[in-house]
Amino acid sequence: MKKWWLTVGITVCFLTGCSKTDTSAVDMEAGYRDDVSPQTLVEAVASELGDDYWANAELSPEFLDDWYGIPDDMYEEYYGQTPMISANVDALIVVKAEEGKLTDVQDAFDTYRESMVQDTFQYPINIPKIQASEIRTFGNYVCFVQLGADMNGIEDDDEAAIKACQEMNGRALSVIEKELTR
């Protein structure tokens, strides 16, 4: 079973490019705004997703450092939410990186994500959310998106569950990108 999940994870990563997103010239040329608070971005996503947004507890700076490896000297500001119920893994975190720390923030999220993918002690319902999680960069903002909401009805179909989570993450990232390009 463990080998099967590893195979699924590798396949998903290969097909979706789920490794960390680098800051390519395209991102920098896209002209993303630098004046939007991370909290505004997260709240815009929560508003768009409505009842499908389960990350509803504010992420403390200590938790950002301890769990995600992002201390306060790596960011100008951040805002993140995780679920109040620890059995759920939905999370949305937006970090506005300190100058010169963009790669460090990306690497920290990538390390966290990889550790979650490799963790074999996850609730089965959370595995598609973890497998579909993404790290995306828009200018100085690095986003960790691990959403999926209710998996009832598709929890036994791994491909459908991962696809549903990818679509939810895509919706969230589209909202963030729209807010940063206005």
VMD Tcl script that draws the C-alpha trace (Angstrom):
set ca {
  {0.00 0.00 0.00}
  {2.85 2.37 0.88}
  {4.50 1.77 -2.48}
  {1.19 2.36 -4.22}
  {0.76 5.80 -2.57}
  {4.35 6.69 -3.41}
  {3.69 5.76 -7.03}
  {0.51 7.85 -7.05}
  {2.38 10.78 -5.51}
  {5.24 10.64 -7.99}
  {2.78 10.36 -10.88}
  {0.78 13.33 -9.66}
  {3.91 15.41 -9.16}
  {5.13 14.50 -12.63}
  {1.80 15.30 -14.27}
  {1.09 18.52 -12.36}
  {4.54 19.93 -11.74}
  {3.87 20.11 -8.02}
  {7.41 20.89 -7.02}
  {8.17 24.40 -5.88}
  {7.57 27.12 -8.41}
  {10.62 29.15 -9.24}
  {10.53 32.88 -9.73}
  {10.94 32.94 -13.47}
  {11.26 36.06 -15.57}
  {7.65 35.50 -16.58}
  {6.47 36.02 -12.99}
  {8.56 39.13 -12.58}
  {7.47 40.51 -15.95}
  {3.81 39.83 -15.17}
  {3.81 42.92 -12.99}
  {2.21 41.52 -9.86}
  {1.18 44.13 -7.34}
  {3.22 44.43 -4.18}
  {0.68 46.33 -2.08}
  {-1.90 43.67 -1.22}
  {-1.90 42.18 2.25}
  {-1.68 38.39 2.49}
  {-4.80 38.50 4.68}
  {-6.74 40.19 1.87}
  {-5.68 37.41 -0.51}
  {-6.68 34.62 1.86}
  {-10.01 36.29 2.62}
  {-10.71 36.65 -1.12}
  {-10.14 32.92 -1.57}
  {-12.33 32.07 1.42}
  {-15.09 34.26 0.01}
  {-14.85 32.68 -3.44}
  {-14.87 29.08 -2.16}
  {-17.57 29.64 0.47}
  {-18.58 26.44 2.28}
  {-15.84 24.52 0.44}
  {-13.19 26.50 2.30}
  {-12.33 24.57 5.47}
  {-9.16 26.36 6.56}
  {-10.78 28.64 9.14}
  {-8.31 29.05 12.03}
  {-5.62 31.71 11.87}
  {-2.05 30.41 11.70}
  {0.20 31.86 14.43}
  {3.76 33.04 13.67}
  {5.09 30.33 15.99}
  {3.27 27.64 14.03}
  {4.51 29.10 10.73}
  {8.06 28.82 12.06}
  {7.77 25.48 13.89}
  {5.76 23.54 11.29}
  {6.60 25.21 8.02}
  {10.14 26.39 8.81}
  {9.47 30.07 8.06}
  {10.74 32.36 10.83}
  {9.77 36.03 10.99}
  {13.03 37.24 9.40}
  {11.97 35.58 6.13}
  {8.83 37.63 5.52}
  {7.47 41.15 5.54}
  {4.04 39.80 6.39}
  {2.04 36.63 6.06}
  {-1.42 35.31 6.66}
  {-2.44 31.71 6.83}
  {-5.33 29.56 7.84}
  {-5.60 25.92 8.74}
  {-8.63 24.00 10.01}
  {-9.68 24.10 13.65}
  {-10.06 20.31 13.50}
  {-6.64 18.68 13.46}
  {-7.88 15.63 11.54}
  {-8.22 17.84 8.48}
  {-5.25 19.19 6.50}
  {-6.81 22.00 4.44}
  {-4.46 25.00 4.54}
  {-3.86 28.26 2.73}
  {-0.81 30.34 3.58}
  {0.38 33.45 1.76}
  {3.80 34.83 2.63}
  {5.08 38.15 1.34}
  {8.79 37.38 1.36}
  {11.40 39.73 2.74}
  {13.77 40.99 0.05}
  {16.35 38.32 -0.69}
  {14.34 35.61 1.10}
  {11.97 34.50 -1.68}
  {13.88 31.31 -2.42}
  {14.20 30.53 1.28}
  {10.42 30.75 1.71}
  {9.84 28.58 -1.36}
  {12.36 26.02 -0.11}
  {10.77 25.92 3.35}
  {7.32 25.26 1.89}
  {8.78 22.66 -0.47}
  {10.49 20.86 2.43}
  {7.26 20.89 4.43}
  {5.24 19.63 1.48}
  {7.68 16.81 0.75}
  {7.61 15.71 4.40}
  {3.81 15.57 4.28}
  {3.84 13.54 1.06}
  {6.28 11.07 2.62}
  {4.37 10.81 5.93}
  {2.64 7.42 5.90}
  {0.59 8.18 9.02}
  {-1.94 10.43 7.33}
  {-5.68 9.91 7.46}
  {-6.62 8.31 4.13}
  {-9.13 11.10 3.41}
  {-6.28 13.66 3.57}
  {-3.87 11.95 1.20}
  {-5.38 13.41 -2.01}
  {-5.25 16.91 -0.48}
  {-1.58 16.46 0.39}
  {-0.74 14.94 -2.99}
  {-2.46 17.84 -4.80}
  {-0.96 20.61 -2.67}
  {0.87 23.38 -4.51}
  {3.42 26.07 -3.92}
  {3.05 29.03 -6.26}
  {4.88 32.33 -6.42}
  {3.46 35.63 -7.68}
  {6.11 38.34 -7.50}
  {7.12 38.51 -3.80}
  {4.18 36.39 -2.60}
  {4.66 32.68 -2.01}
  {1.47 30.67 -1.61}
  {1.05 27.24 -0.07}
  {-2.30 25.82 -1.10}
  {-3.62 22.52 0.23}
  {-7.37 22.57 -0.16}
  {-10.05 20.06 -1.00}
  {-12.96 20.41 1.43}
  {-15.40 17.50 1.57}
  {-14.19 14.33 -0.15}
  {-17.36 12.33 0.58}
  {-18.46 10.39 -2.45}
  {-15.05 10.36 -4.13}
  {-12.82 9.25 -1.25}
  {-12.53 5.74 -2.73}
  {-11.50 7.04 -6.16}
  {-7.96 8.34 -5.68}
  {-7.66 9.89 -9.13}
  {-10.98 11.72 -8.84}
  {-10.14 12.93 -5.33}
  {-6.73 14.25 -6.37}
  {-8.26 15.93 -9.42}
  {-10.95 17.57 -7.26}
  {-8.27 18.91 -4.90}
  {-6.18 20.18 -7.80}
  {-9.23 22.00 -9.15}
  {-9.92 23.57 -5.74}
  {-6.28 24.67 -5.46}
  {-6.47 26.06 -8.98}
  {-9.53 28.11 -8.09}
  {-7.76 29.50 -5.03}
  {-4.63 30.38 -7.00}
  {-6.70 32.05 -9.72}
  {-8.34 34.28 -7.11}
  {-4.95 35.23 -5.68}
  {-3.49 35.95 -9.10}
  {-6.51 38.08 -10.04}
  {-6.14 40.12 -6.83}
  {-2.44 40.67 -7.54}
  {-2.94 41.80 -11.14}
  {-5.75 44.34 -10.62}
}
mol new
graphics top color blue
foreach p $ca { graphics top sphere $p radius 0.5 }
foreach p [lrange $ca 0 end-1] q [lrange $ca 1 end] { graphics top cylinder $p $q radius 0.2 }
display resetview
